[in-house]
């Protein structure tokens, strides 16, 4: 095969791996060969990754002098592994998606003067991307308000959005239909594996405290951590709310399609999917997120009128109930929020990122 090779380098979290997979599928469709560089954590997200080969590169993060020295040695080893692999593959371009495991592949590519670019899924440049931003060829941004961009790098930032899965991209075309008088109100509460107590416990209590005229119409689907499943189910049961509570929903596109309001964290994928699906939301940014990036992720949706944002420190059952009541009692407001969310959407991010990669590779 004479087709070009793109090495996709991503850290071991879903936030890094999902956009990397979306890009890889699009490039493969265009005839590219894909090689994935990640670490052992990334492997759990990579079972359906369309890569002909996987490079497990040494990379580490450390704190304190000894930890930093060990991390330095690991990254150096990873760079040497990556240099050998890039030469063997004759890689045309290396695309980094952030996370420490993306560093060795990008450093190796830079040392061999191969084309590089990075994609940042959050509204704040992550540490690895921030560190490499002055050296890579281009930076693809998911949000218009990208923070922590090093000086003199801004000119190389292109706003392209965050790739979303095709089944979610398809929701962009459908009209949002607000609840009808007396009809069901569908609320989706999405996960948040970190600090999830607010969503697992406060959201059910807040929904249960709504006036009967709204509460009796609620149809709730909630993702919840295993240890809080029963508590959430019990709250809904006692409040007479029809609810499905599960640790994970596989058919997320179908659930988003039916929802009138989403309550959740403000992860990059979540915010991008809500905008593309034109869904009103109540977002609670994760307070301990690195550089407070979830607050910045939520900002563009909120500024467009698509989301209400409640900071973690302000969350109480009473405050959440008041916010939910104001939104759910007003179908016209839900429709306006849907239009606001849609106005913030960048639905063609995957194709635009693939265009950027092809332009970089030349």
Secondary structure by P-SEA (a helix, b strand, c coil): ccbbbbbbbbcccccccaaaaaaaaaaaaabbbbbbbbccccccccccccccccccccccccccaaaaaaaaaaaaaaaaaaaaaaaaacccbbbbcccccccaaaaaaaaacccbbbbbccccccaaaaaacccccbbbbccccccccccccccccccccccccaaaaaaccbbbbccccccbbbbbbbbccccccccccaaaaaaaaccccccccbbbbbbbcccaaaaaaaaaaaacccccccccccaaaaaaaacccccccccaaaaaaaaaabbbbbcccccccccaaaaaaaaaaaaaccbbbbccccccaaaaaaaaaaaaacaaaaaaaaaaaaaacccaaaaaaaaaaaaaac
